[in-house]
């Protein structure tokens, strides 16, 4: 029963996490890169280094936020129900 209830909430938190991660990445890139937008892979005016660093940072931020949300949801579910969602 817990698994059935956990799935829709997990999807909702995942979507919200994507928005949070996007916002965090944009702020971090502006802070580190001194620019508003990260380079696109097809931007001919950007170097390989800029494009790959932006992609690596974005991936790291999204993975960190997703892991934090997934872990927090599992811990919260266990606190509420006494059962760890598998």
Secondary structure, DSSP 8 states (H G I E B T S, - for coil): -HHHHHHHHHHHHHHHHHHHHHHHHHHHHHHHHSSSS---TT-TTS-HHHHHHHHHHHHHHHHHHHHHHHHHHHHHHHHHHS----
